[in-house]
Amino acid sequence: MTANGWPVQAIADRDSQVYTRTVSGTGLSVPVWIGDPEAILLHVVRRFHYEVDQLHSPDLAGWQKTDGLDRRKPESNLASGTAVRIRPGAAAKGSLFPLQELVVRDILADCQGTVRWGGDDSSVDESLFYLDRGPDDAEIRKIADMFRTAETTPGQGAGTEVNVHAAARRKRAKQLVRQQQAG
């Protein structure tokens, strides 16, 4: 098991729950757990690409073997395909400009607590985004369905205009930070 309670996947793209998926609108692909985790994580990647910084081929990594991963730390979630690294070389605290971090917080708030950012962990890794709920948590399906519906509805989903400065959005993002840092 990985830190978030999902089973480790020994391989990707064959006899596994992890397959390389295209991230629409980016020209990139990433190996992730297919289905609900895929819908959530790809939403995060797309919003990051559109609103934080345009991503290029070396800027995105997903599933990896457990070799070198600490199973007690959030990085272990990569081994289940329930995490992605965006700009893997930018793990240190302070790798984002303030406006970029504001958008990241809004993206996390969109995920309603199902995704955690490694920038909030005690062992900071600002490149890491991972599911913060286990495979049996109903919120995973709910949020994945919400993102799937938004992606097929004109004017909704990743890539649509969002005012990250709106008071309600900022409040929601700040509440999530407090909630995730508390437990």
Secondary structure, DSSP 4 states (H G I P E B T S, - for coil): --TTSPPP-S-SSSSSSEEEEEETTTTEEEEEETTHHHHHHHHHHHHIIIII----GGGEE----STT--TTSGGGGGGGT-EEEESTT--STT-S-HHHHHHHHHHHHHTTTSEEEGGGSSS--TTEEEE-S-TT-HHHHHHHHHHHHHHTSTT-STTS---TTSHHHHHHHHHHHHHHHH-
